[in-house]
């Protein structure tokens, strides 16, 4: 039997990969590009401090909350169809945000942007995994995807600073418009259409409502917990409420003929372990960026643009490690790469946990950031590859949604939990008579140490993830709904 020809070797394959990575860049960069523009937004629209945080949190709330729905809708209604709808919504929301003249309009636009992104990302990743066959093609494609995600996350702060201090904060949103327009032209040239696999009458509307409500409430509780306290009645009530919604969702899914979430997907070997590994690892990685950025600005006195530029070597490290990891999968499998990457990340963040009050970028930050970047690229690409291994095409959108939800859920949990550790340490030292700089530095050290421990835990969990070398993995028989296959 002759081997399947390489799609990636063709011109169309290369263009498809570049397009899908462009979609990923747009969605990931919008999670961080607004950060630097916040002071200008606050002054221009007269935001309160309490409302200003929702310019950031609103996007993450709906992004994570609607991810599962977006991924499954891509499987059932057509990936190109959902990607186009998400891009249109994202573009319109970006235009509204750029023209916003009030708090409510801007926050509403950011919420809508998050919904659009939640439709785009799982659709794009599932198109990638179904377009490029398992093996070197898919490893290379996911390596490029991982490098793009790392590049976007690190460059977002820098690009936001350049735009907000140049043409103005509104261009942080307007810059999305030509990219969305280009995507809408290119998607019809490169991505084939699909016949809808499910009639809307058969769509699991109740499951969609319960899952989305549960995710929204869970992420909202995590975002607000550092402000109101983890042990408060409000936070506990919200977490319990989210648990009740998820329990009702599970009961509903077990009774549905065409469930939104076929639980049989969890029988694919190593998939659940890969998603949990991603949650724990990203909790450490995302929180690390948060605390190191605060350290550079509050202790070292970096401007926002300087802090963003300080991550440029990190983006290069992530890109290189992603490319190297994707090439090593065929020899070693994904599991050793994930474990090694998590341990490298832990070592880099452990180095960063020793940042002094009178530190320097070259001596105290750059070595740790470079070591960490090598680990981040390997973990991101390795886990994404393992989480897609053996997933049948009709569940690719759901698998993509799960790994992306794991990423953002881990980031939200990490910042919330490790912020509590840092804050507790700062308050203790201030009460003991330490100076604010001493207390803050020690708080950052404690949080970063906890981040490194989380990465070691992720390495241990990764031992149960799929160890795919790129060869096709046989998936177990899933409970496939009685719907026609894609055209």
Rosetta blueprint (number, residue, H / E / L):
1 X L
2 X L
3 X L
4 X L
5 X L
6 X L
7 X L
8 X L
9 X L
10 X L
11 X H
12 X H
13 X H
14 X H
15 X H
16 X H
17 X H
18 X H
19 X H
20 X H
21 X H
22 X H
23 X H
24 X H
25 X H
26 X H
27 X H
28 X H
29 X H
30 X L
31 X L
32 X L
33 X L
34 X L
35 X H
36 X H
37 X H
38 X H
39 X H
40 X H
41 X H
42 X H
43 X H
44 X H
45 X H
46 X L
47 X L
48 X L
49 X H
50 X H
51 X H
52 X H
53 X H
54 X H
55 X H
56 X H
57 X H
58 X H
59 X H
60 X H
61 X H
62 X H
63 X H
64 X H
65 X H
66 X L
67 X H
68 X H
69 X H
70 X H
71 X H
72 X H
73 X H
74 X H
75 X H
76 X H
77 X H
78 X L
79 X H
80 X H
81 X H
82 X H
83 X H
84 X H
85 X H
86 X H
87 X H
88 X H
89 X H
90 X H
91 X H
92 X H
93 X H
94 X H
95 X H
96 X H
97 X H
98 X H
99 X H
100 X L
101 X L
102 X L
103 X H
104 X H
105 X H
106 X H
107 X H
108 X H
109 X H
110 X H
111 X H
112 X H
113 X H
114 X H
115 X H
116 X H
117 X H
118 X H
119 X H
120 X H
121 X H
122 X H
123 X H
124 X H
125 X H
126 X H
127 X H
128 X H
129 X H
130 X H
131 X H
132 X L
133 X L
134 X L
135 X L
136 X H
137 X H
138 X H
139 X H
140 X H
141 X H
142 X H
143 X H
144 X H
145 X H
146 X H
147 X H
148 X H
149 X H
150 X H
151 X H
152 X H
153 X H
154 X H
155 X H
156 X H
157 X H
158 X H
159 X H
160 X H
161 X H
162 X H
163 X H
164 X H
165 X H
166 X L
167 X L
168 X L
169 X L
170 X L
171 X H
172 X H
173 X H
174 X H
175 X H
176 X H
177 X H
178 X H
179 X H
180 X H
181 X H
182 X H
183 X H
184 X H
185 X H
186 X H
187 X H
188 X H
189 X H
190 X H
191 X L
192 X L
193 X L
194 X L
195 X L
196 X L
197 X L
198 X L
199 X L
200 X H
201 X H
202 X H
203 X L
204 X L
205 X H
206 X H
207 X H
208 X H
209 X H
210 X H
211 X H
212 X H
213 X H
214 X H
215 X H
216 X H
217 X H
218 X H
219 X H
220 X H
221 X H
222 X H
223 X H
224 X H
225 X H
226 X H
227 X H
228 X H
229 X L
230 X L
231 X L
232 X L
233 X H
234 X H
235 X H
236 X H
237 X H
238 X H
239 X H
240 X H
241 X H
242 X H
243 X H
244 X H
245 X H
246 X H
247 X H
248 X H
249 X H
250 X H
251 X H
252 X H
253 X H
254 X H
255 X H
256 X L
257 X L
258 X L
259 X L
260 X L
261 X L
262 X L
263 X H
264 X H
265 X H
266 X H
267 X H
268 X L
269 X L
270 X L
271 X H
272 X H
273 X H
274 X H
275 X H
276 X H
277 X H
278 X H
279 X H
280 X H
281 X H
282 X H
283 X H
284 X H
285 X H
286 X H
287 X H
288 X H
289 X H
290 X H
291 X H
292 X H
293 X H
294 X H
295 X H
296 X H
297 X H
298 X H
299 X L
300 X L
301 X L
302 X L
303 X L
304 X H
305 X H
306 X H
307 X H
308 X H
309 X H
310 X L
311 X L
312 X H
313 X H
314 X H
315 X H
316 X H
317 X H
318 X H
319 X H
320 X H
321 X H
322 X H
323 X H
324 X H
325 X H
326 X H
327 X H
328 X H
329 X H
330 X H
331 X H
332 X H
333 X L
334 X H
335 X H
336 X H
337 X H
338 X H
339 X H
340 X H
341 X H
342 X H
343 X H
344 X H
345 X H
346 X H
347 X H
348 X H
349 X H
350 X H
351 X H
352 X H
353 X L
354 X L
355 X L
356 X L
357 X L
358 X L
359 X L
360 X L
361 X H
362 X H
363 X H
364 X H
365 X H
366 X H
367 X H
368 X H
369 X H
370 X H
371 X H
372 X H
373 X H
374 X H
375 X H
376 X H
377 X H
378 X H
379 X H
380 X H
381 X H
382 X H
383 X H
384 X H
385 X H
386 X H
387 X H
388 X H
389 X L
390 X L
391 X L
392 X L
393 X H
394 X H
395 X H
396 X H
397 X H
398 X H
399 X H
400 X H
401 X H
402 X H
403 X H
404 X H
405 X H
406 X H
407 X H
408 X H
409 X H
410 X H
411 X H
412 X H
413 X H
414 X H
415 X H
416 X H
417 X H
418 X H
419 X H
420 X H
421 X H
422 X H
423 X H
424 X H
425 X H
426 X H
427 X H
428 X H
429 X H
430 X H
431 X H
432 X L
433 X L
434 X L
435 X L
436 X H
437 X H
438 X H
439 X H
440 X H
441 X H
442 X H
443 X H
444 X H
445 X H
446 X H
447 X H
448 X H
449 X H
450 X H
451 X H
452 X H
453 X H
454 X H
455 X H
456 X H
457 X H
458 X H
459 X H
460 X H
461 X H
462 X H
463 X H
464 X H
465 X L
466 X L
467 X L
468 X L
469 X L
470 X L
471 X L
472 X L
473 X L
474 X L
475 X L
476 X L
477 X L
478 X L
479 X L
480 X L
481 X L
482 X L
483 X L
484 X L
485 X L
486 X L
487 X L
